[in-house]
Amino acid sequence: MACLTRNLQKQLQAYIKRHVATKWLSNPAPLRDDLIDKGICPSDVTYDQFEFLVETID
């Protein structure tokens, strides 16, 4: 995860836990695109990285 630092990963996970409905978690690709459009997630975070991030939300 070159561009996805631990701090950014934790911040994104916290945002997703607070603001995202559970139905989005089964297909994280549109969620990634939506968060990029909102300026919350950097565009250089790959789909694989984002999928891993969503899978590791506690």
C-alpha positions in Angstrom: 0.0 0.0 0.0 2.4 2.6 -1.2 0.2 5.7 -1.1 -2.2 4.4 1.6 -0.5 5.2 4.9 -1.7 3.6 8.1 -3.0 6.9 9.3 -5.0 7.5 6.1 -6.2 3.9 6.2 -7.6 4.4 9.8 -9.2 7.7 8.8 -10.9 6.1 5.8 -12.1 3.1 7.8 -13.5 5.4 10.5 -15.3 7.5 7.9 -16.8 4.4 6.2 -18.0 3.0 9.6 -19.7 6.3 10.4 -21.1 7.4 7.1 -21.6 4.4 4.8 -24.5 2.0 4.6 -23.6 -1.7 4.9 -24.9 -2.5 1.4 -22.0 -0.6 -0.1 -19.5 -2.8 1.6 -20.3 -5.9 -0.5 -19.2 -4.0 -3.6 -16.5 -1.5 -2.7 -15.6 -0.3 -6.2 -18.6 2.2 -6.5 -17.9 3.3 -2.9 -14.3 4.0 -3.8 -15.4 6.1 -6.8 -17.9 8.0 -4.7 -15.4 8.8 -2.0 -12.9 10.0 -4.6 -15.6 12.2 -6.2 -16.3 13.7 -2.8 -12.5 14.3 -2.2 -12.4 12.0 0.8 -10.2 9.3 -0.8 -7.1 9.9 -2.9 -7.5 8.8 -6.5 -4.3 6.9 -6.5 -5.7 4.3 -4.0 -6.2 1.2 -6.1 -9.3 -0.9 -6.2 -7.4 -3.7 -4.6 -6.1 -1.5 -1.8 -9.6 -0.1 -1.2 -11.1 -3.6 -1.2 -8.6 -4.7 1.4 -9.4 -1.5 3.5 -13.1 -2.3 3.5 -12.5 -6.0 4.3 -10.4 -5.1 7.4 -13.0 -2.7 9.0 -13.6 -4.0 12.5 
